[in-house]
Amino acid sequence: MNILVLGSGGREHALAWAILQNPKCDRLICAPGNAGMEALAECADLDICDGGQVVEFCSDNAIDFVVIGPEAPLAAGVADALRAAGIACFGPSAAAARLEASKAFTKEICAAVNAPTAGYAHFTDAQAARAYIREQGAPIVIKADGLAAGKGVIIAMTEAEAEAAIDLMFGGEFGAAGAEVVIEEFMEGEEASFFVLVDGNTCLAIGTAQDHKRVGDGDTGPNTGGMGAYSPAPVLTNAIAEAAMAQIIHPTMAEMARRGMPYQGVLYAGLMIKDGQARLVEYNARFGDPECQVLMLRLGGQALDLMLACAEGRLQKMAVNWAEDHALCVVMAAQGYPGAYAKGSEIKGLEACPEDSAHMVFHAGTKAQAGRVLANGGRVLGITARGATLAEAQARAYGMVDRIDWPDGFCRRDIGWRAL
């Protein structure tokens, strides 16, 4: 098969790596890719949010299957354009991707099916939002309604912080994503990520993970796109996962189908778990990053079979074969992230890191230039390892981190602390 992966982050590098472990893959193209993806596949310069351009590229290159990594092309309807052209693809329609693209829409769906989630209110006016905050008190959660690259959520511990968040969002900090705001009840508990494949009818749970959103050790500092992850998440037990499928996932998918927007792709549910009960934090219409890195290292080549079955409506016949192991990813980011950071610093020592079924350096914000690897983003590398225990996976991952020579980068040194 000729396969195209859309995206340029660590998630897409992990997807590309897993796809290449499967003998069904004859030719792999990544668009636009990064320095790590260039080392294992062809890379193409393509506007991945332009459905017409993607369809034309697929036609010119005899592409059999397209895997859409990030949320932006999903919201832009690239999956719709591919399906209309008869090209198999992994990723929901633009209508179904509203589960991520609009937090207010997700809340509406949850209310319709009585799925357990946080109490909320939806605002298009800053003054009304401030009045609601004064009425509810703090702590409280302020969310940009639209896509904000994983950064449009502010957990305000005081009313002053909450009102400042409102000013930030309605003031344009997150662009169009913050033109509407959802204010939610602050949920206590431990958050975990639950990943389910959906083919329009069948839902298949494929794994759990836990990420680390805050920039600093001990979960301190501002939120980021994710500073590390591990899989599986011990807090998300089989019993809790089964209850989440019955109370949250299945009802949501049934309601989406009822509304004429059946979901097809990966559904990533962020769950808040307290006293053995799960409540939905939010949905994402794609794999998490860096959760994808730990999931793909554990899944390997079967990931392609599962994604193909999802695209072709054959999930009912599929099962996930998990090894009894653990994986952990440490994100190395550019100094200053998630604030202002510089690009262009050289990353050395990558050749000293093993790359095999138990160790991988997944590239995110990198570019290759004259034989060197340069930092080209905020989150730059995802150092990922497997082990028989989480402690072993952690030790292997940090062993690789310590081989990398990049003075302009940093990482958290406590990834996995909750489980360990």
C-alpha positions in Angstrom: 0.0 0.0 0.0 1.0 3.6 -0.6 0.2 5.6 2.6 0.2 9.3 3.3 0.5 10.7 6.8 -0.5 14.4 7.2 1.3 16.4 9.9 4.7 17.4 11.2 4.7 16.7 14.9 5.8 14.0 17.3 2.4 12.3 17.0 2.8 12.0 13.2 6.4 10.7 13.5 5.1 8.0 15.9 2.2 7.1 13.5 4.7 6.9 10.6 7.1 4.7 12.6 4.3 2.3 13.6 2.9 2.1 10.0 6.4 1.2 8.8 6.5 -1.8 11.2 3.6 -3.3 9.1 4.5 -5.2 5.9 1.4 -3.8 4.2 3.1 -0.5 3.8 5.1 -0.4 0.5 5.6 3.4 0.3 5.2 6.0 3.0 5.0 9.8 2.4 4.7 12.4 5.2 3.5 15.9 4.6 5.0 18.2 5.5 7.0 16.0 7.9 10.1 17.0 10.0 13.7 16.0 10.4 12.9 12.7 12.1 10.3 11.7 9.5 12.7 12.6 6.6 15.0 9.8 8.0 12.3 7.1 7.5 10.0 8.3 4.7 9.6 10.6 1.8 8.4 14.1 2.8 6.2 16.4 0.6 5.5 20.1 0.8 1.7 20.2 1.0 -0.9 22.4 2.5 -2.5 19.7 4.7 -5.6 21.9 5.4 -6.5 22.2 1.6 -8.6 19.2 0.8 -8.4 19.8 -2.9 -4.6 19.9 -2.8 -4.4 16.7 -0.7 -6.8 14.9 -3.0 -4.8 15.9 -6.1 -1.5 14.8 -4.4 -3.1 11.4 -3.6 -4.2 11.0 -7.2 -0.8 11.9 -8.6 1.0 9.5 -6.2 -1.5 6.6 -6.2 -2.1 6.9 -2.5 -4.3 4.1 -1.1 -4.7 5.3 2.5 -4.4 8.7 4.3 -3.8 9.1 8.0 -4.7 12.6 9.3 -2.7 13.4 12.4 -3.6 16.9 13.7 -6.9 18.5 14.4 -6.7 21.5 12.0 -7.2 19.5 8.7 -10.0 17.5 10.3 -11.8 20.7 11.2 -11.1 22.0 7.7 -12.9 19.0 6.1 -9.9 17.2 4.6 -11.4 13.8 5.5 -14.6 14.8 3.8 -12.7 15.7 0.6 -10.8 12.4 0.6 -13.9 10.3 1.1 -15.8 12.2 -1.6 -12.9 11.3 -4.0 -13.1 7.6 -3.0 -9.8 7.7 -1.0 -9.7 5.7 2.2 -8.7 7.9 5.2 -8.4 7.8 9.0 -10.1 10.7 10.6 -13.6 12.0 11.2 -15.6 14.4 9.0 -15.6 18.1 9.8 -19.1 17.8 11.3 -18.0 14.9 13.6 -14.7 16.7 14.5 -16.8 19.5 16.1 -16.5 17.3 19.2 -13.1 18.8 19.5 -13.5 22.0 17.4 -16.3 23.3 19.7 -16.4 22.7 23.4 -19.9 24.1 23.6 -21.0 21.5 21.0 -19.5 18.7 23.1 -21.4 20.0 26.2 -24.6 20.1 24.2 -24.1 16.4 23.1 -23.3 15.4 26.7 -26.4 17.1 28.0 -28.5 15.3 25.3 -27.3 11.9 26.4 -26.8 12.6 30.1 -23.1 11.8 30.0 -21.3 12.6 33.2 -19.3 15.8 32.8 -18.6 19.2 34.5 -21.4 21.7 34.9 -20.9 24.6 32.5 -22.1 27.8 30.8 -21.4 29.2 27.3 -20.6 32.8 26.7 -20.1 35.2 23.7 -20.0 38.3 26.0 -17.2 39.1 28.5 -19.5 41.0 30.9 -21.9 38.1 31.2 -19.0 35.7 31.7 -17.6 37.8 34.5 -21.0 38.0 36.2 -21.2 34.2 36.0 -17.7 33.8 37.6 -18.7 36.1 40.5 -21.8 34.0 41.0 -20.0 30.6 40.9 -16.8 31.5 42.7 -13.4 29.8 42.3 -11.6 27.5 41.5 -13.2 27.5 38.1 -12.1 26.5 34.5 -12.1 28.9 31.6 -11.9 27.3 28.1 -11.7 28.9 24.6 -14.5 27.3 22.7 -12.5 26.6 19.5 -9.1 25.0 18.6 -6.2 26.5 20.5 -3.4 24.0 20.0 -4.0 22.4 23.4 -3.4 25.7 25.2 -6.9 27.3 25.4 -7.7 26.1 28.9 -7.0 28.1 32.1 -7.6 26.7 35.5 -8.3 29.7 37.7 -7.8 29.2 41.4 -9.2 32.7 42.2 -12.0 34.9 40.8 -9.3 37.5 39.8 -7.5 34.8 37.8 -10.7 33.8 36.2 -11.6 37.3 35.2 -8.1 37.9 33.8 -8.6 34.7 31.7 -11.8 36.1 30.3 -10.0 39.3 29.4 -7.3 37.2 27.7 -9.7 35.2 25.6 -12.1 37.9 24.6 -9.0 40.1 24.0 -7.8 37.8 21.2 -5.0 35.8 22.9 -6.3 32.7 21.2 -7.6 34.3 18.0 -10.9 33.1 16.7 -10.8 30.1 19.1 -11.5 32.5 22.1 -14.4 34.4 20.5 -16.7 32.2 22.5 -15.9 30.9 25.9 -17.1 27.9 28.0 -16.8 28.2 31.8 -16.8 24.9 33.7 -17.1 23.6 37.2 -13.6 22.7 38.5 -13.5 18.9 38.8 -11.3 17.3 41.4 -9.6 14.0 40.8 -6.9 12.5 38.6 -7.1 13.0 34.8 -6.3 10.2 32.3 -6.6 9.8 28.5 -8.8 7.1 27.0 -8.5 6.2 23.3 -11.2 4.5 21.3 -11.4 3.7 17.6 -14.9 4.2 16.0 -15.9 3.2 12.5 -19.3 4.8 12.5 -20.9 1.8 14.3 -18.4 -0.1 16.4 -16.4 1.3 19.2 -13.1 -0.4 20.2 -11.0 0.8 23.2 -7.4 0.7 22.2 -5.5 2.1 25.2 -5.0 4.4 28.1 -2.4 7.0 28.9 -1.7 9.9 31.2 0.0 13.1 30.2 1.7 15.9 32.0 0.3 19.3 30.9 2.1 21.7 33.2 5.6 22.9 32.2 7.4 22.3 35.5 8.2 19.4 37.8 5.5 18.5 40.3 2.8 19.8 37.8 3.7 23.4 38.3 3.7 26.4 36.0 1.5 27.1 32.9 -0.2 24.6 30.8 1.5 23.3 27.6 0.7 21.0 24.7 2.1 18.2 26.9 5.5 17.6 28.5 5.4 13.8 28.7 3.2 10.8 28.9 3.0 7.2 29.9 0.9 4.1 29.1 -1.1 2.4 30.5 -2.6 4.7 33.1 -3.1 2.7 36.3 -5.9 5.0 37.5 -8.0 4.1 34.5 -8.8 0.5 35.6 -10.7 -2.0 33.4 -13.9 -1.4 35.4 -13.7 2.4 35.0 -12.9 2.0 31.3 -16.0 -0.2 30.8 -18.2 2.2 32.7 -16.9 5.1 30.6 -17.7 3.2 27.4 -21.2 2.5 28.6 -22.0 5.9 30.1 -20.0 8.3 27.9 -18.5 6.9 24.7 -21.4 4.7 23.4 -24.1 7.3 24.1 -22.1 10.1 22.5 -21.4 8.0 19.4 -25.1 7.0 19.1 -26.2 10.7 19.4 -23.7 11.7 16.7 -25.1 9.1 14.4 -28.6 10.1 15.2 -27.7 13.7 14.2 -26.4 12.5 10.8 -22.7 12.9 11.6 -21.5 9.4 12.4 -18.0 9.4 13.8 -15.1 7.6 12.1 -11.6 7.8 13.5 -9.9 7.9 16.9 -11.9 9.4 19.7 -9.7 10.7 22.6 -11.6 11.2 25.8 -10.0 13.1 28.6 -11.5 11.7 31.8 -11.4 13.0 35.4 -11.5 10.1 37.8 -12.5 10.4 41.4 -13.7 7.6 43.8 -13.8 5.1 41.0 -16.1 7.2 38.8 -15.1 8.9 35.5 -16.5 12.2 34.2 -15.7 13.6 30.7 -13.3 16.6 30.7 -13.3 16.9 26.9 -13.1 15.1 23.6 -10.3 15.3 21.0 -10.8 14.0 17.4 -7.3 12.8 17.0 -4.5 11.1 19.0 -3.0 13.1 21.8 0.6 14.3 21.6 2.7 13.0 23.4 0.2 10.1 24.3 0.4 8.9 20.7 4.1 8.3 21.1 3.7 5.9 24.0 0.6 4.2 22.4 2.4 3.6 19.1 5.6 2.2 20.7 3.4 -0.3 22.5 1.1 -1.1 19.5 3.7 -1.3 16.8 2.7 -2.6 13.3 -0.9 -3.6 14.4 -1.7 0.1 14.5 -2.0 0.2 10.7 -4.4 -2.8 10.7 -6.6 -1.2 13.3 -6.7 2.2 11.5 -7.5 0.5 8.2 -10.3 -1.5 9.8 -11.6 1.7 11.3 -11.6 3.4 7.9 -13.3 0.4 6.2 -16.0 -0.2 8.8 -14.5 -3.6 10.0 -13.8 -2.8 13.7 -16.3 -5.4 14.9 -13.8 -8.1 13.8 -10.8 -6.6 15.4 -9.0 -7.0 18.7 -6.0 -5.2 20.2 -3.1 -7.4 21.2 -1.3 -5.6 24.0 2.0 -6.7 25.4 2.2 -6.6 29.2 4.5 -3.7 29.2 4.8 0.0 29.8 6.0 3.0 27.7 7.0 6.5 28.8 7.7 9.6 26.7 9.7 12.7 27.9 9.3 15.8 25.9 12.3 18.0 25.3 11.2 21.6 24.6 13.0 24.8 23.7 14.0 27.1 26.6 11.2 29.6 27.2 8.4 27.3 26.1 5.3 27.7 26.4 6.2 31.4 26.2 8.6 32.9 23.7 11.4 30.7 22.5 14.2 30.8 19.8 14.4 28.5 16.8 17.5 27.3 15.0 19.7 25.9 17.8 21.5 22.6 16.9 20.6 19.4 18.6 23.6 16.9 18.9 23.9 13.4 20.3 20.8 11.9 18.6 23.0 9.2 17.0 23.9 8.0 20.5 20.3 7.1 21.3 19.2 3.6 20.3 16.3 3.3 17.9 14.5 -0.1 18.1 11.2 -1.6 19.3 11.9 -0.4 22.9 13.6 3.0 22.2 12.7 5.8 19.9 13.4 9.5 19.6 10.3 11.0 18.0 10.8 14.4 16.4 8.3 17.2 16.7 9.6 20.7 16.1 12.8 19.9 14.1 14.2 20.5 10.7 17.2 19.0 8.9 19.7 21.5 7.4 23.1 20.6 5.9 23.3 17.3 7.8 22.4 18.9 11.1 19.2 18.7 13.1 17.9 22.1 14.3 15.1 23.0 16.7 12.2 24.5 14.8 9.4 24.7 17.4 8.4 24.8 21.1 8.1 21.0 21.8 11.0 19.5 19.9 11.6 15.9 20.8 9.7 13.0 22.4 12.2 10.6 24.0 10.2 7.4 24.3 11.0 4.0 25.8 9.3 0.7 26.7 10.0 -1.5 29.7 8.6 -4.5 31.6 7.7 -2.0 34.3 7.0 1.8 34.2 10.2 2.4 36.3 12.2 0.5 33.7 10.6 2.5 30.8 11.3 5.8 32.8 14.9 4.9 33.4 15.5 4.0 29.7 13.8 7.2 28.5 15.8 9.5 30.8 19.0 7.5 29.9 18.4 8.6 26.3 17.6 12.2 27.4 21.0 12.4 29.1 22.8 11.4 25.8 21.3 14.3 23.9 23.5 17.5 23.7 21.1 20.4 23.4 21.9 23.3 25.8 18.9 25.3 24.5 16.4 22.6 25.5 14.9 21.4 28.7 12.6 18.7 30.0 10.7 17.8 33.1 12.6 15.2 35.2 9.5 13.6 36.9 7.4 12.1 34.0 5.5 9.2 35.4 5.5 10.4 39.0 1.8 9.9 39.6 2.0 6.2 38.8 5.4 5.6 40.4 
